[in-house]
Amino acid sequence: MRNSPFTRQTDWSSMTPAAIWQQGSRERERIARLYSRTTETTDSTSGLRTPQIARLEAVLFVADSPLSARKLVDAAKLVDANQCHDLVEQLNELYDADLSPFRIEQISSGYQLLTRPEYSQWLDRIHQRHVEMKLTPPALETLTIIAYRQPITRADVEAIRGVQSSEVIKQLMERQLIRIGGEDDSLGRPFLYETTKAFLQYMGIRRVDQLPNFAELRKGGELDPTVTDQKEDEVPEDESSSQAA
């Protein structure tokens, strides 16, 4: 009787280690290859998203502005803000491991999914993007002064620049990059100007003290805590319709 060309597969799960060892060197080599292949498959799938991470990533993908942890918890159906922070870190680890062009950054009081800076030139070519908020040199100069010396009056801005600045300040308010933060105690009680959350988004930073050389350029050394630590989800009341004092 001829032997069947088909070999019967051995049920290794029901065998003891000693029995497996007795199968011979060729079988042991085959088992080692199977085990190695299984390990490689497990490692390659370690980047799979859990349902929570997938929901969080989807919400960040469609958002066109930074979202606070509280909003992400509601939108992605997460447990709490702590879980949100942990999942953001896990996503960034996945992006780093995969050499992904994406990364989640904390901007102002929220999180936003962004492309890495080294890919900006390629995105500009493909989409022919234009800068939505291109500032003139006088506007950029005035905004810089306000950012580093806030809260500051218009007169102090003009003293530093050496030119009249009411029109430039008005333009910055219309773009919601600065706002009226109060009144000075000096004669006439002039308005005090400060930057907004839109300014933080424009600069891609979380707090104004992350600006370059902030400690050296900041008036008085210490920063007003109300400037650096705005409450999450706080919406500044931009006085864009007010006339610059």
Solvent accessible surface area in square Angstrom, and as a share of the most:
residue,aa,sasa,rsa
1,M,239,1.07
2,R,223,0.81
3,N,144,0.74
4,S,76,0.49
5,P,120,0.75
6,F,169,0.71
7,T,125,0.73
8,R,222,0.81
9,Q,169,0.75
10,T,51,0.30
11,D,88,0.45
12,W,53,0.19
13,S,106,0.69
14,S,85,0.55
15,M,48,0.21
16,T,82,0.48
17,P,116,0.73
18,A,65,0.50
19,A,30,0.23
20,I,42,0.21
21,W,164,0.58
22,Q,142,0.63
23,Q,76,0.34
24,G,29,0.28
25,S,68,0.44
26,R,199,0.73
27,E,53,0.24
28,R,71,0.26
29,E,100,0.45
30,R,90,0.33
31,I,45,0.23
32,A,60,0.46
33,R,134,0.49
34,L,72,0.36
35,Y,161,0.61
36,S,52,0.34
37,R,139,0.51
38,T,85,0.49
39,T,58,0.34
40,E,110,0.49
41,T,77,0.45
42,T,85,0.50
43,D,93,0.48
44,S,88,0.56
45,T,60,0.35
46,S,91,0.58
47,G,24,0.23
48,L,132,0.66
49,R,80,0.29
50,T,65,0.38
51,P,90,0.56
52,Q,65,0.29
53,I,6,0.03
54,A,44,0.34
55,R,89,0.32
56,L,0,0.00
57,E,38,0.17
58,A,56,0.43
59,V,26,0.15
60,L,3,0.02
61,F,143,0.60
62,V,117,0.67
63,A,26,0.20
64,D,134,0.70
65,S,43,0.28
66,P,21,0.13
67,L,35,0.17
68,S,5,0.03
69,A,3,0.02
70,R,137,0.50
71,K,104,0.44
72,L,0,0.00
73,V,22,0.13
74,D,93,0.48
75,A,57,0.44
76,A,0,0.00
77,K,148,0.63
78,L,16,0.08
79,V,118,0.68
80,D,62,0.32
81,A,41,0.32
82,N,106,0.54
83,Q,47,0.21
84,C,0,0.00
85,H,64,0.29
86,D,77,0.40
87,L,12,0.06
88,V,7,0.04
89,E,108,0.48
90,Q,79,0.35
91,L,0,0.00
92,N,16,0.08
93,E,114,0.51
94,L,29,0.14
95,Y,7,0.03
96,D,68,0.35
97,A,82,0.64
98,D,88,0.46
99,L,154,0.77
100,S,15,0.09
101,P,48,0.30
102,F,74,0.31
103,R,73,0.27
104,I,5,0.03
105,E,69,0.31
106,Q,61,0.27
107,I,6,0.03
108,S,6,0.04
109,S,22,0.15
110,G,3,0.03
111,Y,20,0.08
112,Q,32,0.14
113,L,28,0.14
114,L,59,0.30
115,T,56,0.32
116,R,50,0.18
117,P,115,0.72
118,E,102,0.46
119,Y,82,0.31
120,S,48,0.31
121,Q,95,0.42
122,W,125,0.44
123,L,40,0.20
124,D,64,0.33
125,R,152,0.55
126,I,125,0.64
127,H,122,0.55
128,Q,152,0.68
129,R,124,0.45
130,H,144,0.64
131,V,105,0.61
132,E,159,0.71
133,M,53,0.24
134,K,154,0.65
135,L,23,0.11
136,T,75,0.43
137,P,108,0.68
138,P,56,0.35
139,A,5,0.04
140,L,88,0.44
141,E,83,0.37
142,T,0,0.00
143,L,3,0.01
144,T,62,0.36
145,I,19,0.10
146,I,0,0.00
147,A,1,0.01
148,Y,25,0.10
149,R,76,0.28
150,Q,1,0.00
151,P,44,0.28
152,I,4,0.02
153,T,9,0.05
154,R,68,0.25
155,A,64,0.49
156,D,67,0.35
157,V,0,0.00
158,E,34,0.15
159,A,83,0.65
160,I,84,0.43
161,R,41,0.15
162,G,63,0.61
163,V,82,0.47
164,Q,111,0.49
165,S,0,0.00
166,S,26,0.17
167,E,98,0.44
168,V,21,0.12
169,I,0,0.00
170,K,65,0.27
171,Q,74,0.33
172,L,1,0.01
173,M,2,0.01
174,E,100,0.45
175,R,100,0.37
176,Q,89,0.40
177,L,0,0.00
178,I,0,0.00
179,R,35,0.13
180,I,24,0.12
181,G,42,0.41
182,G,28,0.27
183,E,81,0.36
184,D,42,0.22
185,D,124,0.64
186,S,55,0.36
187,L,181,0.90
188,G,70,0.67
189,R,130,0.47
190,P,37,0.23
191,F,57,0.24
192,L,30,0.15
193,Y,0,0.00
194,E,24,0.11
195,T,7,0.04
196,T,2,0.01
197,K,27,0.12
198,A,32,0.25
199,F,5,0.02
200,L,12,0.06
201,Q,71,0.32
202,Y,81,0.31
203,M,81,0.36
204,G,41,0.39
205,I,26,0.13
206,R,102,0.37
207,R,76,0.28
208,V,3,0.02
209,D,54,0.28
210,Q,86,0.38
211,L,11,0.06
212,P,92,0.58
213,N,99,0.51
214,F,12,0.05
215,A,75,0.58
216,E,134,0.60
217,L,98,0.49
218,R,21,0.08
219,K,91,0.38
220,G,77,0.74
221,G,46,0.45
222,E,149,0.67
223,L,32,0.16
224,D,52,0.27
225,P,97,0.61
226,T,99,0.58
227,V,15,0.09
228,T,24,0.14
229,D,108,0.56
230,Q,35,0.15
231,K,161,0.68
232,E,78,0.35
233,D,33,0.17
234,E,62,0.28
235,V,124,0.71
236,P,19,0.12
237,E,142,0.63
238,D,41,0.21
239,E,61,0.27
240,S,42,0.27
241,S,108,0.70
242,S,32,0.21
243,Q,126,0.56
244,A,18,0.14
245,A,44,0.34
